[in-house]
Amino acid sequence: MFSEETIRFLKDLRDHNERDWFRSQKQRYEAHVKSASRAFAASLSGLLSSRYDASVEAKIYRINRDVRFAKDKTPYNTHVHLSFLDPEIEMAWMVGLETDRLVLGYGAFAFDPEKLKSWRERVSGPAGLQLLGILQKGDLRLEPPELKRVPAGYPSDHPASDLLRRKSFALWVDGLPPSAAFGEAAPEGLADKLRLFDPVRDWFIEELGKTGWQGSIS
């Protein structure tokens, strides 16, 4: 499982983000990041599968960065990112372990054209106001909308303009210390924290679960 050694490795990697250094520290990476990620992912996916009576699949994102089109050519990520695919709706729970914080999330980073159409149809009506009410009740951070203007066909002063200007939906819990992910008991504690997203998840399943949103994220 994750530990203080995981954070120590990530901080060292941040200061020595070079392939030669990484190769020399491969044993630390294998023990405190790679193996720890697998153990954490297996435990949390099992807990979520039991809670929602469905098969929740975990994805561990690679530590290697794709630098083909990036100005920053450092070869490695200095964080651990995992996602847990929600089998009831095309969304995912997310866990990000960074050197100075732990972030939890729920959502999807992009709606394909058909899903975007369904999203706008739903949030432009009473369901959109319902979702806004849910979001106002929780101490959660929502990523800013991608569009500056409301899409054509909707009034610029639409009460759900914030939702209509979105092409994705990512909701976050901030302010957790990295230590919240440490140890054998951490997955259970974080599984409980992820309940904060249940009202939003329920909204997506109720409003969009029958419009082609079923299935896993590719």
Z-matrix of the N, CA and C atoms (Angstrom, degrees):
N
C 1 1.457
C 2 1.537 1 109.95
N 3 1.327 2 115.24 1 166.58
C 4 1.455 3 119.57 2 178.54
C 5 1.528 4 110.31 3 -65.33
N 6 1.321 5 115.23 4 153.12
C 7 1.459 6 120.99 5 -178.72
C 8 1.520 7 108.96 6 -155.16
N 9 1.311 8 115.46 7 -178.22
C 10 1.457 9 120.24 8 175.88
C 11 1.523 10 110.89 9 -58.97
N 12 1.331 11 116.54 10 -29.65
C 13 1.462 12 120.08 11 178.43
C 14 1.531 13 111.35 12 -65.30
N 15 1.325 14 117.22 13 -30.92
C 16 1.464 15 120.71 14 176.19
C 17 1.520 16 110.35 15 -62.31
N 18 1.325 17 116.13 16 -47.30
C 19 1.460 18 120.80 17 -179.68
C 20 1.520 19 110.44 18 -66.66
N 21 1.312 20 116.63 19 -39.02
C 22 1.465 21 119.62 20 179.23
C 23 1.528 22 110.32 21 -61.72
N 24 1.328 23 117.03 22 -41.85
C 25 1.467 24 119.87 23 177.74
C 26 1.526 25 110.74 24 -63.78
N 27 1.339 26 117.94 25 -45.38
C 28 1.464 27 120.76 26 -178.63
C 29 1.529 28 111.61 27 -62.64
N 30 1.328 29 116.92 28 -37.42
C 31 1.465 30 119.92 29 177.27
C 32 1.522 31 110.80 30 -67.36
N 33 1.324 32 116.50 31 -42.12
C 34 1.465 33 119.65 32 177.29
C 35 1.523 34 110.95 33 -63.59
N 36 1.331 35 116.42 34 -38.90
C 37 1.455 36 120.60 35 178.18
C 38 1.528 37 110.50 36 -64.74
N 39 1.306 38 116.66 37 -38.55
C 40 1.474 39 121.09 38 177.02
C 41 1.534 40 110.57 39 -59.02
N 42 1.325 41 116.18 40 -37.87
C 43 1.467 42 120.89 41 -177.90
C 44 1.528 43 112.97 42 -84.32
N 45 1.337 44 117.05 43 -17.88
C 46 1.467 45 121.21 44 -177.12
C 47 1.527 46 109.37 45 -136.70
N 48 1.332 47 115.13 46 57.80
C 49 1.468 48 119.55 47 -174.12
C 50 1.529 49 109.96 48 -81.31
N 51 1.324 50 114.55 49 74.05
C 52 1.459 51 122.33 50 -177.21
C 53 1.525 52 109.04 51 -139.00
N 54 1.305 53 117.03 52 148.29
C 55 1.462 54 120.82 53 -176.68
C 56 1.530 55 112.22 54 -63.71
N 57 1.321 56 117.87 55 -40.87
C 58 1.461 57 119.96 56 -179.37
C 59 1.522 58 110.98 57 -62.88
N 60 1.328 59 116.09 58 -42.69
C 61 1.470 60 119.19 59 178.71
C 62 1.526 61 109.72 60 -64.29
N 63 1.318 62 116.98 61 -43.33
C 64 1.463 63 120.66 62 -178.44
C 65 1.529 64 110.33 63 -61.17
N 66 1.318 65 116.53 64 -44.09
C 67 1.468 66 119.69 65 178.71
C 68 1.527 67 111.20 66 -59.73
N 69 1.318 68 116.29 67 -38.97
C 70 1.467 69 119.58 68 -179.32
C 71 1.519 70 112.50 69 -70.53
N 72 1.337 71 116.85 70 -18.63
C 73 1.464 72 122.20 71 -177.79
C 74 1.524 73 111.56 72 -112.13
N 75 1.337 74 116.54 73 19.40
C 76 1.462 75 121.15 74 -174.26
C 77 1.527 76 111.90 75 -58.47
N 78 1.316 77 117.70 76 -35.79
C 79 1.459 78 120.15 77 -178.73
C 80 1.531 79 111.02 78 -65.11
N 81 1.316 80 116.69 79 -40.51
C 82 1.479 81 120.47 80 176.48
C 83 1.528 82 110.30 81 -62.88
N 84 1.325 83 116.02 82 -44.17
C 85 1.461 84 120.11 83 179.40
C 86 1.521 85 111.36 84 -60.51
N 87 1.319 86 116.79 85 -46.79
C 88 1.462 87 121.16 86 -179.01
C 89 1.525 88 111.56 87 -59.96
N 90 1.334 89 116.71 88 -42.16
C 91 1.462 90 120.67 89 -174.97
C 92 1.521 91 112.58 90 -77.92
N 93 1.340 92 116.92 91 -45.44
C 94 1.465 93 119.79 92 -167.60
C 95 1.527 94 114.60 93 -102.26
N 96 1.329 95 116.99 94 -10.10
C 97 1.464 96 119.75 95 177.63
C 98 1.532 97 111.01 96 -120.33
N 99 1.317 98 117.09 97 -60.52
C 100 1.464 99 119.98 98 -174.33
C 101 1.525 100 112.06 99 -65.09
N 102 1.331 101 117.32 100 -54.78
C 103 1.468 102 120.44 101 -179.59
C 104 1.521 103 111.11 102 -66.27
N 105 1.340 104 115.73 103 -39.36
C 106 1.465 105 119.63 104 179.07
C 107 1.523 106 110.98 105 -62.91
N 108 1.333 107 116.76 106 -40.02
C 109 1.468 108 120.69 107 178.82
C 110 1.523 109 110.91 108 -62.78
N 111 1.327 110 116.40 109 -42.85
C 112 1.461 111 119.82 110 -179.70
C 113 1.524 112 111.56 111 -63.71
N 114 1.330 113 116.37 112 -42.84
C 115 1.464 114 119.76 113 -179.75
C 116 1.526 115 110.74 114 -65.78
N 117 1.335 116 116.58 115 -44.18
C 118 1.464 117 121.24 116 179.34
C 119 1.523 118 110.26 117 -62.41
N 120 1.337 119 116.76 118 -46.70
C 121 1.461 120 120.87 119 -177.79
C 122 1.523 121 111.52 120 -62.65
N 123 1.320 122 116.77 121 -41.67
C 124 1.468 123 120.08 122 179.80
C 125 1.519 124 110.97 123 -63.95
N 126 1.322 125 116.20 124 -41.29
C 127 1.462 126 119.80 125 -178.80
C 128 1.526 127 111.70 126 -68.60
N 129 1.328 128 117.27 127 -48.59
C 130 1.464 129 119.62 128 -177.18
C 131 1.528 130 111.33 129 -68.28
N 132 1.319 131 118.34 130 -39.59
C 133 1.468 132 119.29 131 178.36
C 134 1.525 133 110.76 132 -63.36
N 135 1.324 134 116.73 133 -36.02
C 136 1.460 135 119.97 134 176.89
C 137 1.516 136 112.16 135 -64.92
N 138 1.321 137 116.38 136 -41.76
C 139 1.466 138 120.99 137 178.87
C 140 1.529 139 110.92 138 -64.69
N 141 1.336 140 116.91 139 -43.78
C 142 1.463 141 120.07 140 179.85
C 143 1.530 142 110.90 141 -67.97
N 144 1.320 143 116.91 142 -36.78
C 145 1.467 144 120.15 143 177.47
C 146 1.519 145 111.02 144 -61.74
N 147 1.329 146 116.80 145 -42.43
C 148 1.467 147 120.90 146 179.27
C 149 1.518 148 111.19 147 -66.70
N 150 1.325 149 116.36 148 -42.11
C 151 1.466 150 119.79 149 -177.16
C 152 1.516 151 111.40 150 -64.09
N 153 1.329 152 117.04 151 -44.60
C 154 1.459 153 120.69 152 -173.76
C 155 1.526 154 112.97 153 -100.21
N 156 1.330 155 115.74 154 7.05
C 157 1.464 156 121.80 155 176.86
C 158 1.525 157 111.17 156 51.22
N 159 1.336 158 114.74 157 50.31
C 160 1.459 159 120.97 158 -179.19
C 161 1.526 160 108.04 159 -157.04
N 162 1.311 161 116.50 160 164.45
C 163 1.463 162 120.91 161 -178.68
C 164 1.519 163 110.47 162 -88.00
N 165 1.320 164 116.44 163 105.42
C 166 1.469 165 122.49 164 179.40
C 167 1.527 166 108.06 165 -94.51
N 168 1.327 167 116.63 166 119.43
C 169 1.456 168 121.57 167 -178.36
C 170 1.526 169 110.50 168 -97.57
N 171 1.327 170 115.85 169 136.01
C 172 1.459 171 121.48 170 179.91
C 173 1.517 172 110.97 171 -95.58
N 174 1.315 173 115.59 172 146.92
C 175 1.465 174 122.14 173 173.86
C 176 1.519 175 108.08 174 -128.57
N 177 1.324 176 117.08 175 128.23
C 178 1.458 177 122.99 176 176.91
C 179 1.520 178 107.46 177 -105.33
N 180 1.312 179 116.72 178 120.56
C 181 1.456 180 119.88 179 -177.38
C 182 1.522 181 110.69 180 -78.74
N 183 1.313 182 115.18 181 145.52
C 184 1.463 183 121.55 182 -174.90
C 185 1.527 184 111.98 183 -65.24
N 186 1.321 185 115.90 184 147.56
C 187 1.454 186 119.99 185 175.82
C 188 1.524 187 110.74 186 -78.47
N 189 1.331 188 117.30 187 -22.90
C 190 1.464 189 120.50 188 177.73
C 191 1.526 190 110.23 189 -72.70
N 192 1.309 191 116.97 190 132.52
C 193 1.459 192 122.23 191 178.04
C 194 1.522 193 110.29 192 -86.91
N 195 1.326 194 116.47 193 147.77
C 196 1.460 195 122.01 194 171.96
C 197 1.530 196 106.48 195 -88.48
N 198 1.316 197 116.45 196 104.29
C 199 1.468 198 120.87 197 -173.78
C 200 1.524 199 112.86 198 -103.55
N 201 1.323 200 117.71 199 10.96
C 202 1.470 201 120.55 200 -175.26
C 203 1.517 202 112.78 201 -57.68
N 204 1.331 203 117.25 202 -40.65
C 205 1.459 204 120.24 203 -177.14
C 206 1.534 205 111.66 204 -119.68
N 207 1.325 206 116.85 205 18.27
C 208 1.454 207 121.00 206 -176.56
C 209 1.528 208 111.48 207 -100.80
N 210 1.325 209 115.79 208 143.03
C 211 1.462 210 119.85 209 174.17
C 212 1.523 211 110.46 210 -70.74
N 213 1.325 212 115.29 211 -36.01
C 214 1.465 213 120.84 212 177.39
C 215 1.535 214 108.25 213 -80.86
N 216 1.298 215 117.35 214 113.83
C 217 1.460 216 121.84 215 -175.23
C 218 1.527 217 112.95 216 -99.13
N 219 1.338 218 118.25 217 10.09
C 220 1.457 219 118.47 218 176.15
C 221 1.526 220 108.61 219 -61.38
N 222 1.335 221 117.36 220 136.00
C 223 1.471 222 119.83 221 -167.83
C 224 1.525 223 116.42 222 -80.32
N 225 1.345 224 118.48 223 -14.03
C 226 1.468 225 118.80 224 -171.53
C 227 1.531 226 112.07 225 -129.45
N 228 1.320 227 115.10 226 145.66
C 229 1.458 228 121.10 227 169.11
C 230 1.519 229 109.20 228 -74.70
N 231 1.311 230 116.39 229 145.18
C 232 1.467 231 120.28 230 178.91
C 233 1.528 232 110.75 231 -108.46
N 234 1.320 233 114.92 232 34.92
C 235 1.460 234 122.11 233 176.67
C 236 1.526 235 108.01 234 -146.05
N 237 1.319 236 115.21 235 169.76
C 238 1.460 237 121.82 236 174.35
C 239 1.523 238 107.52 237 -118.14
N 240 1.313 239 116.69 238 121.07
C 241 1.457 240 121.22 239 178.41
C 242 1.527 241 109.88 240 -118.23
N 243 1.323 242 115.56 241 133.44
C 244 1.458 243 122.38 242 177.98
C 245 1.523 244 108.72 243 -133.11
N 246 1.327 245 116.22 244 149.23
C 247 1.460 246 120.35 245 172.20
C 248 1.519 247 108.83 246 -131.36
N 249 1.330 248 114.90 247 155.31
C 250 1.456 249 122.23 248 -177.08
C 251 1.523 250 107.07 249 -130.94
N 252 1.323 251 115.75 250 107.45
C 253 1.457 252 121.43 251 -170.47
C 254 1.520 253 111.67 252 -71.61
N 255 1.313 254 115.16 253 128.44
C 256 1.461 255 122.49 254 -178.51
C 257 1.523 256 108.63 255 -83.56
N 258 1.325 257 119.30 256 114.88
C 259 1.462 258 120.87 257 -176.17
C 260 1.527 259 113.94 258 -72.83
N 261 1.317 260 117.89 259 -11.91
C 262 1.461 261 120.46 260 -177.72
C 263 1.528 262 112.94 261 -88.80
N 264 1.328 263 116.75 262 -21.20
C 265 1.457 264 121.00 263 -175.22
C 266 1.522 265 106.66 264 -155.48
N 267 1.298 266 119.01 265 152.18
C 268 1.461 267 120.62 266 -175.48
C 269 1.526 268 110.49 267 -79.40
N 270 1.319 269 114.63 268 70.08
C 271 1.458 270 124.00 269 179.27
C 272 1.528 271 107.19 270 -140.15
N 273 1.324 272 116.64 271 -179.25
C 274 1.461 273 119.72 272 178.74
C 275 1.517 274 110.53 273 -153.42
N 276 1.323 275 115.24 274 147.25
C 277 1.464 276 120.97 275 165.78
C 278 1.520 277 107.39 276 -81.20
N 279 1.321 278 118.09 277 147.08
C 280 1.456 279 121.31 278 -176.50
C 281 1.518 280 111.15 279 -132.84
N 282 1.318 281 115.75 280 144.87
C 283 1.457 282 122.86 281 176.88
C 284 1.522 283 107.66 282 -131.10
N 285 1.329 284 116.61 283 126.52
C 286 1.456 285 121.47 284 177.74
C 287 1.520 286 110.19 285 -124.48
N 288 1.327 287 116.70 286 112.83
C 289 1.459 288 121.86 287 178.06
C 290 1.520 289 107.99 288 -99.35
N 291 1.323 290 116.54 289 115.08
C 292 1.450 291 122.70 290 -178.76
C 293 1.525 292 109.51 291 -115.46
N 294 1.323 293 116.53 292 175.21
C 295 1.463 294 119.50 293 -175.22
C 296 1.523 295 112.44 294 -66.16
N 297 1.341 296 117.83 295 -25.74
C 298 1.461 297 119.83 296 -175.10
C 299 1.523 298 114.32 297 -125.69
N 300 1.324 299 117.64 298 3.33
C 301 1.465 300 119.01 299 -178.80
C 302 1.521 301 110.22 300 -164.98
N 303 1.335 302 113.51 301 165.42
C 304 1.460 303 122.56 302 173.33
C 305 1.521 304 107.18 303 -121.00
N 306 1.326 305 116.62 304 131.25
C 307 1.462 306 121.70 305 -178.35
C 308 1.522 307 108.88 306 -121.15
N 309 1.328 308 116.30 307 134.95
C 310 1.457 309 122.37 308 175.52
C 311 1.525 310 108.47 309 -114.16
N 312 1.327 311 116.62 310 145.43
C 313 1.451 312 118.86 311 -178.71
C 314 1.512 313 112.92 312 -147.74
N 315 1.327 314 114.15 313 171.63
C 316 1.465 315 121.31 314 174.74
C 317 1.522 316 107.45 315 -152.80
N 318 1.330 317 116.81 316 136.53
C 319 1.452 318 118.86 317 176.25
C 320 1.507 319 113.09 318 151.21
N 321 1.335 320 114.55 319 -157.18
C 322 1.460 321 122.89 320 178.32
C 323 1.518 322 107.00 321 -143.34
N 324 1.329 323 117.04 322 137.13
C 325 1.455 324 121.00 323 -174.37
C 326 1.519 325 113.91 324 -83.48
N 327 1.322 326 117.46 325 -9.25
C 328 1.466 327 119.76 326 177.61
C 329 1.523 328 109.56 327 -161.57
N 330 1.338 329 115.96 328 136.60
C 331 1.457 330 121.77 329 173.43
C 332 1.531 331 108.00 330 -98.74
N 333 1.330 332 116.63 331 129.50
C 334 1.458 333 117.58 332 174.69
C 335 1.542 334 107.81 333 -71.83
N 336 1.343 335 118.65 334 169.19
C 337 1.471 336 120.46 335 -173.56
C 338 1.526 337 114.28 336 -53.83
N 339 1.333 338 117.91 337 -41.92
C 340 1.461 339 120.03 338 -179.01
C 341 1.521 340 111.40 339 -67.67
N 342 1.322 341 116.50 340 -40.86
C 343 1.459 342 120.20 341 179.19
C 344 1.523 343 111.09 342 -69.52
N 345 1.324 344 116.82 343 -37.17
C 346 1.457 345 120.17 344 177.23
C 347 1.530 346 110.12 345 -62.65
N 348 1.321 347 117.12 346 -39.96
C 349 1.465 348 120.65 347 177.65
C 350 1.524 349 110.80 348 -62.70
N 351 1.335 350 117.05 349 -45.41
C 352 1.464 351 120.53 350 178.97
C 353 1.521 352 111.01 351 -64.31
N 354 1.323 353 116.42 352 -40.59
C 355 1.469 354 121.59 353 179.06
C 356 1.529 355 110.36 354 -58.49
N 357 1.319 356 116.92 355 -48.89
C 358 1.466 357 119.98 356 -177.23
C 359 1.521 358 111.57 357 -66.76
N 360 1.318 359 116.49 358 -36.56
C 361 1.467 360 119.22 359 177.82
C 362 1.521 361 111.41 360 -61.77
N 363 1.327 362 116.68 361 -40.32
C 364 1.456 363 120.11 362 -177.09
C 365 1.528 364 112.24 363 -76.43
N 366 1.346 365 116.80 364 -45.85
C 367 1.470 366 117.90 365 -174.46
C 368 1.518 367 112.44 366 -75.67
N 369 1.331 368 118.11 367 -13.78
C 370 1.462 369 119.84 368 177.81
C 371 1.520 370 111.99 369 -77.98
N 372 1.334 371 117.17 370 -10.94
C 373 1.453 372 121.32 371 179.48
C 374 1.520 373 112.65 372 -109.04
N 375 1.324 374 117.68 373 -161.28
C 376 1.466 375 121.72 374 -178.71
C 377 1.532 376 113.48 375 -56.43
N 378 1.341 377 117.23 376 -30.52
C 379 1.464 378 119.66 377 -179.36
C 380 1.522 379 111.56 378 -63.46
N 381 1.329 380 116.85 379 -31.58
C 382 1.456 381 120.23 380 178.10
C 383 1.515 382 111.77 381 -65.59
N 384 1.309 383 116.82 382 -42.45
C 385 1.465 384 120.62 383 177.66
C 386 1.523 385 110.41 384 -65.17
N 387 1.318 386 116.16 385 -35.94
C 388 1.465 387 120.04 386 177.27
C 389 1.530 388 110.31 387 -63.04
N 390 1.337 389 117.00 388 -43.73
C 391 1.454 390 120.28 389 179.38
C 392 1.527 391 110.89 390 -64.48
N 393 1.317 392 117.13 391 -41.27
C 394 1.465 393 119.59 392 177.53
C 395 1.526 394 111.07 393 -59.77
N 396 1.318 395 116.60 394 -39.11
C 397 1.464 396 120.23 395 177.22
C 398 1.511 397 112.33 396 -63.64
N 399 1.336 398 116.65 397 -39.67
C 400 1.467 399 121.04 398 177.62
C 401 1.520 400 110.28 399 -63.63
N 402 1.329 401 116.71 400 -43.12
C 403 1.460 402 121.16 401 -177.47
C 404 1.529 403 111.65 402 -66.13
N 405 1.315 404 117.07 403 -32.76
C 406 1.456 405 120.71 404 -179.55
C 407 1.525 406 113.05 405 -71.20
N 408 1.321 407 116.69 406 -21.62
C 409 1.466 408 120.51 407 -177.22
C 410 1.524 409 112.87 408 -82.03
N 411 1.313 410 117.14 409 -25.76
C 412 1.457 411 120.22 410 -174.65
C 413 1.519 412 112.19 411 -99.61
N 414 1.329 413 116.41 412 150.42
C 415 1.456 414 121.62 413 176.34
C 416 1.521 415 108.64 414 -87.83
N 417 1.347 416 114.83 415 67.38
C 418 1.456 417 121.95 416 -173.73
C 419 1.524 418 109.80 417 -124.31
N 420 1.326 419 116.22 418 150.12
C 421 1.467 420 121.59 419 179.61
C 422 1.520 421 109.59 420 -102.54
N 423 1.318 422 115.93 421 127.39
C 424 1.464 423 122.11 422 178.15
C 425 1.523 424 108.35 423 -106.63
N 426 1.322 425 116.39 424 131.26
C 427 1.464 426 120.11 425 178.15
C 428 1.531 427 109.71 426 -57.53
N 429 1.341 428 118.85 427 145.39
C 430 1.473 429 120.65 428 177.67
C 431 1.518 430 111.39 429 -61.08
N 432 1.338 431 117.72 430 151.11
C 433 1.471 432 120.33 431 177.82
C 434 1.524 433 111.15 432 -67.51
N 435 1.332 434 116.06 433 149.66
C 436 1.461 435 120.92 434 -177.50
C 437 1.532 436 112.87 435 -75.52
N 438 1.330 437 117.53 436 -30.92
C 439 1.461 438 121.19 437 -175.37
C 440 1.521 439 111.31 438 -96.15
N 441 1.327 440 115.61 439 142.51
C 442 1.464 441 120.05 440 177.45
C 443 1.524 442 111.47 441 -81.17
N 444 1.324 443 116.12 442 -27.24
C 445 1.464 444 120.49 443 -177.33
C 446 1.524 445 110.58 444 -121.86
N 447 1.310 446 115.49 445 154.53
C 448 1.460 447 121.53 446 175.17
C 449 1.535 448 108.12 447 -66.22
N 450 1.325 449 118.26 448 138.08
C 451 1.469 450 120.45 449 -178.98
C 452 1.525 451 112.11 450 -58.61
N 453 1.323 452 114.86 451 154.64
C 454 1.466 453 120.78 452 178.18
C 455 1.523 454 110.07 453 -57.45
N 456 1.323 455 114.75 454 140.88
C 457 1.456 456 120.46 455 -179.78
C 458 1.509 457 113.82 456 101.54
N 459 1.343 458 116.73 457 -7.98
C 460 1.462 459 121.71 458 178.85
C 461 1.522 460 109.00 459 -124.99
N 462 1.337 461 117.88 460 142.88
C 463 1.475 462 119.46 461 179.53
C 464 1.525 463 111.49 462 -64.56
N 465 1.323 464 116.18 463 144.07
C 466 1.465 465 120.79 464 -177.38
C 467 1.519 466 112.56 465 -63.49
N 468 1.345 467 116.46 466 -24.70
C 469 1.462 468 120.22 467 179.90
C 470 1.532 469 111.97 468 -101.18
N 471 1.318 470 116.97 469 24.95
C 472 1.462 471 121.11 470 179.69
C 473 1.529 472 109.11 471 -57.13
N 474 1.329 473 119.17 472 135.93
C 475 1.473 474 120.96 473 -178.24
C 476 1.520 475 114.25 474 -61.53
N 477 1.336 476 116.50 475 -21.04
C 478 1.460 477 120.40 476 177.64
C 479 1.529 478 110.87 477 -107.99
N 480 1.337 479 116.71 478 32.66
C 481 1.460 480 120.21 479 -176.14
C 482 1.527 481 111.92 480 -60.16
N 483 1.324 482 117.34 481 -34.85
C 484 1.470 483 120.03 482 179.06
C 485 1.526 484 110.63 483 -60.46
N 486 1.300 485 117.18 484 -40.79
C 487 1.465 486 121.49 485 -179.80
C 488 1.529 487 111.39 486 -73.93
N 489 1.322 488 117.12 487 -38.62
C 490 1.458 489 120.75 488 -179.32
C 491 1.527 490 111.86 489 -66.00
N 492 1.317 491 117.50 490 -25.77
C 493 1.461 492 121.05 491 -178.52
C 494 1.527 493 112.65 492 -85.02
N 495 1.321 494 116.62 493 6.86
C 496 1.462 495 120.49 494 -178.48
C 497 1.527 496 111.81 495 -97.49
N 498 1.324 497 114.37 496 145.60
C 499 1.474 498 121.79 497 172.95
C 500 1.525 499 109.98 498 -119.15
N 501 1.327 500 114.72 499 8.78
C 502 1.462 501 123.01 500 178.80
C 503 1.518 502 106.78 501 -160.85
N 504 1.330 503 115.92 502 175.70
C 505 1.466 504 119.66 503 179.09
C 506 1.520 505 108.14 504 -150.50
N 507 1.329 506 116.57 505 110.39
C 508 1.464 507 121.10 506 179.20
C 509 1.523 508 108.75 507 -132.19
N 510 1.315 509 115.58 508 119.31
C 511 1.454 510 123.79 509 -175.74
C 512 1.522 511 108.66 510 -114.78
N 513 1.352 512 117.27 511 137.55
C 514 1.460 513 120.78 512 -170.69
C 515 1.512 514 113.76 513 -132.14
N 516 1.321 515 114.74 514 150.53
C 517 1.465 516 123.59 515 168.71
C 518 1.519 517 106.89 516 -110.32
N 519 1.319 518 117.15 517 118.68
C 520 1.460 519 122.25 518 -179.23
C 521 1.528 520 110.43 519 -105.28
N 522 1.312 521 115.29 520 176.52
C 523 1.456 522 120.81 521 169.91
C 524 1.510 523 116.34 522 84.77
N 525 1.332 524 117.62 523 8.66
C 526 1.459 525 119.44 524 178.43
C 527 1.525 526 109.85 525 -90.71
N 528 1.324 527 118.43 526 139.66
C 529 1.462 528 120.40 527 177.58
C 530 1.521 529 110.25 528 -76.60
N 531 1.336 530 118.15 529 153.45
C 532 1.465 531 120.03 530 177.70
C 533 1.523 532 112.86 531 -55.21
N 534 1.330 533 116.62 532 -31.43
C 535 1.473 534 120.72 533 -177.35
C 536 1.518 535 112.71 534 -61.95
N 537 1.345 536 117.71 535 -17.92
C 538 1.470 537 120.20 536 178.26
C 539 1.527 538 111.44 537 -65.23
N 540 1.346 539 116.82 538 -15.23
C 541 1.467 540 120.72 539 179.14
C 542 1.524 541 112.43 540 -101.36
N 543 1.333 542 117.92 541 3.79
C 544 1.459 543 120.94 542 -174.57
C 545 1.528 544 111.72 543 -87.73
N 546 1.322 545 116.31 544 140.69
C 547 1.452 546 121.46 545 168.82
C 548 1.513 547 115.03 546 90.31
N 549 1.327 548 114.08 547 171.11
C 550 1.466 549 121.35 548 -175.95
C 551 1.517 550 113.09 549 -65.70
N 552 1.344 551 116.97 550 -28.87
C 553 1.467 552 119.78 551 -176.77
C 554 1.521 553 112.91 552 -85.28
N 555 1.321 554 117.90 553 -9.12
C 556 1.466 555 120.67 554 -174.16
C 557 1.526 556 113.49 555 -60.73
N 558 1.339 557 120.28 556 -45.77
C 559 1.471 558 118.34 557 -179.11
C 560 1.529 559 113.36 558 -56.46
N 561 1.316 560 117.17 559 -39.42
C 562 1.468 561 119.11 560 179.55
C 563 1.518 562 110.86 561 -66.40
N 564 1.343 563 116.53 562 -42.25
C 565 1.459 564 119.63 563 178.54
C 566 1.516 565 112.19 564 -63.60
N 567 1.318 566 117.20 565 -39.95
C 568 1.458 567 120.04 566 -179.78
C 569 1.520 568 111.63 567 -75.33
N 570 1.316 569 117.52 568 -30.83
C 571 1.462 570 119.89 569 174.16
C 572 1.525 571 110.02 570 -59.42
N 573 1.330 572 116.11 571 -38.59
C 574 1.466 573 119.74 572 176.72
C 575 1.528 574 110.86 573 -66.75
N 576 1.334 575 116.97 574 -39.55
C 577 1.461 576 120.62 575 177.94
C 578 1.531 577 111.38 576 -61.85
N 579 1.312 578 116.23 577 -35.92
C 580 1.462 579 120.64 578 -178.05
C 581 1.523 580 112.38 579 -66.94
N 582 1.331 581 117.68 580 -13.36
C 583 1.459 582 120.65 581 174.63
C 584 1.528 583 111.91 582 -61.37
N 585 1.332 584 116.82 583 -20.76
C 586 1.463 585 120.48 584 178.58
C 587 1.530 586 111.34 585 -58.25
N 588 1.322 587 116.31 586 -26.32
C 589 1.460 588 119.95 587 -178.82
C 590 1.528 589 113.17 588 -87.73
N 591 1.317 590 118.03 589 -5.47
C 592 1.469 591 120.72 590 -174.74
C 593 1.532 592 113.69 591 -56.89
N 594 1.354 593 119.84 592 -43.24
C 595 1.470 594 117.97 593 -179.87
C 596 1.526 595 112.90 594 -60.88
N 597 1.341 596 116.39 595 -38.68
C 598 1.464 597 119.71 596 178.33
C 599 1.529 598 109.99 597 -70.40
N 600 1.324 599 116.25 598 -42.40
C 601 1.472 600 119.84 599 177.24
C 602 1.522 601 110.29 600 -58.76
N 603 1.316 602 117.63 601 -44.12
C 604 1.468 603 121.17 602 179.52
C 605 1.528 604 110.81 603 -60.93
N 606 1.339 605 116.13 604 -38.29
C 607 1.468 606 119.69 605 179.08
C 608 1.526 607 109.73 606 -63.34
N 609 1.319 608 117.99 607 -46.76
C 610 1.465 609 120.74 608 -178.87
C 611 1.526 610 111.16 609 -61.94
N 612 1.322 611 116.68 610 -42.27
C 613 1.462 612 119.52 611 -179.76
C 614 1.525 613 110.48 612 -64.83
N 615 1.330 614 116.66 613 -43.52
C 616 1.458 615 120.85 614 -178.21
C 617 1.525 616 112.19 615 -68.46
N 618 1.320 617 116.59 616 -43.45
C 619 1.464 618 119.99 617 -173.03
C 620 1.525 619 114.32 618 -90.58
N 621 1.325 620 117.75 619 -28.63
C 622 1.457 621 119.78 620 -173.89
C 623 1.526 622 113.70 621 -124.86
N 624 1.318 623 117.22 622 -5.17
C 625 1.450 624 120.22 623 -177.37
C 626 1.506 625 114.84 624 -65.35
N 627 1.325 626 117.47 625 -17.51
C 628 1.464 627 121.32 626 -179.62
C 629 1.535 628 112.24 627 -109.43
N 630 1.329 629 115.77 628 18.08
C 631 1.470 630 119.30 629 -177.60
C 632 1.534 631 111.76 630 -120.06
N 633 1.328 632 117.12 631 26.17
C 634 1.458 633 118.93 632 177.79
C 635 1.510 634 114.80 633 95.79
N 636 1.337 635 116.03 634 11.98
C 637 1.469 636 119.50 635 -179.46
C 638 1.517 637 112.61 636 -91.49
N 639 1.334 638 118.80 637 -2.56
C 640 1.452 639 119.90 638 -178.48
C 641 1.530 640 110.24 639 -69.40
N 642 1.328 641 115.53 640 156.36
C 643 1.459 642 119.73 641 175.89
C 644 1.504 643 111.71 642 110.92
N 645 1.324 644 114.65 643 178.49
C 646 1.465 645 119.71 644 -177.51
C 647 1.511 646 111.23 645 -97.70
N 648 1.333 647 114.79 646 159.57
C 649 1.448 648 120.72 647 178.72
C 650 1.512 649 109.14 648 -79.33
N 651 1.323 650 116.83 649 134.20
C 652 1.473 651 120.33 650 -179.86
C 653 1.512 652 110.88 651 -77.33
